[in-house]
Amino acid sequence: MCKGVKVTPFSNRFFGVNNYYSGSKELIDMTTLGMQKWNESLKFTFVRDPYSRFISAFNFILSIPTISENLMDNNNYEKFENIDYFIDNKDELSDIAYNHVFLSQYEQITDKDGVNNMNFIGKQENLEEDLKNILLKSGFTEILHIEKKNVNKNRIDFNYYKTYYTEYAFNFVNKNFEKDFSEFNYKKYDNFNDFLSIVI
């Protein structure tokens, strides 16, 4: 385990640098884009099923311990490998780790006023088709692409990620990512045992 690496926390857990998107005039001016071009631009993003996304983010943070100082100590790291402990001690994580796992997708795409100005929201589960739609909306008239149909990666991912869940983690995701389920039309399971029994 690496030692002595200082992780600089982000300035704001909710609308800091890690918010990924902002309608802030100040940030738009810094990019020299300008408000007129910003308003005329096609703004799009991709989202994914909240159950899969939470476990993917959890694994990502654990794979890079230097992202959060408290993961660099091996004894402490082993505690955070327990998903329930990880959730209960989320406020001990660095801002970059916290935002990556616990900031909802909906919060990440809203502007400073909490408004979603996206022109298109694609889904990871429909990645190829939604990418085509974005290209067509951007003015492309011909798309050359060979689609791979032999592997349903989304099905494999979902069934794999379910193995990480405890009932506690399941209830946490249902409560804390309610907006992602409702705004992006993802299936939310009310019963933990039903959730575990579903095979897609």
ChimeraX attribute file (.defattr): number of C-alpha atoms within 10 A of each C-alpha:
attribute: neighborCount
match mode: 1-to-1
recipient: residues
	/A:1	9
	/A:2	11
	/A:3	10
	/A:4	8
	/A:5	11
	/A:6	10
	/A:7	14
	/A:8	12
	/A:9	15
	/A:10	17
	/A:11	12
	/A:12	13
	/A:13	19
	/A:14	17
	/A:15	20
	/A:16	16
	/A:17	15
	/A:18	19
	/A:19	22
	/A:20	12
	/A:21	21
	/A:22	22
	/A:23	19
	/A:24	13
	/A:25	14
	/A:26	12
	/A:27	13
	/A:28	15
	/A:29	12
	/A:30	10
	/A:31	9
	/A:32	11
	/A:33	14
	/A:34	14
	/A:35	15
	/A:36	8
	/A:37	11
	/A:38	15
	/A:39	12
	/A:40	8
	/A:41	12
	/A:42	14
	/A:43	15
	/A:44	13
	/A:45	15
	/A:46	16
	/A:47	18
	/A:48	20
	/A:49	20
	/A:50	23
	/A:51	22
	/A:52	17
	/A:53	18
	/A:54	21
	/A:55	21
	/A:56	14
	/A:57	17
	/A:58	20
	/A:59	14
	/A:60	15
	/A:61	19
	/A:62	18
	/A:63	11
	/A:64	12
	/A:65	19
	/A:66	20
	/A:67	22
	/A:68	22
	/A:69	21
	/A:70	17
	/A:71	25
	/A:72	19
	/A:73	14
	/A:74	13
	/A:75	10
	/A:76	12
	/A:77	17
	/A:78	12
	/A:79	14
	/A:80	21
	/A:81	14
	/A:82	12
	/A:83	18
	/A:84	18
	/A:85	13
	/A:86	17
	/A:87	19
	/A:88	11
	/A:89	12
	/A:90	17
	/A:91	13
	/A:92	15
	/A:93	19
	/A:94	20
	/A:95	25
	/A:96	22
	/A:97	26
	/A:98	22
	/A:99	23
	/A:100	18
	/A:101	21
	/A:102	20
	/A:103	19
	/A:104	21
	/A:105	24
	/A:106	19
	/A:107	20
	/A:108	20
	/A:109	24
	/A:110	19
	/A:111	18
	/A:112	15
	/A:113	9
	/A:114	14
	/A:115	13
	/A:116	16
	/A:117	16
	/A:118	14
	/A:119	12
	/A:120	15
	/A:121	15
	/A:122	19
	/A:123	17
	/A:124	16
	/A:125	16
	/A:126	13
	/A:127	15
	/A:128	14
	/A:129	13
	/A:130	17
	/A:131	15
	/A:132	16
	/A:133	14
	/A:134	19
	/A:135	13
	/A:136	13
	/A:137	13
	/A:138	11
	/A:139	8
	/A:140	11
	/A:141	8
	/A:142	9
	/A:143	9
	/A:144	6
	/A:145	8
	/A:146	6
	/A:147	8
	/A:148	8
	/A:149	7
	/A:150	6
	/A:151	8
	/A:152	11
	/A:153	10
	/A:154	17
	/A:155	12
	/A:156	12
	/A:157	14
	/A:158	18
	/A:159	16
	/A:160	12
	/A:161	15
	/A:162	18
	/A:163	10
	/A:164	13
	/A:165	18
	/A:166	15
	/A:167	13
	/A:168	12
	/A:169	21
	/A:170	19
	/A:171	15
	/A:172	14
	/A:173	21
	/A:174	17
	/A:175	11
	/A:176	14
	/A:177	20
	/A:178	16
	/A:179	17
	/A:180	21
	/A:181	21
	/A:182	12
	/A:183	10
	/A:184	17
	/A:185	10
	/A:186	15
	/A:187	11
	/A:188	17
	/A:189	15
	/A:190	11
	/A:191	11
	/A:192	15
	/A:193	10
	/A:194	9
	/A:195	15
	/A:196	15
	/A:197	10
	/A:198	11
	/A:199	10
	/A:200	10
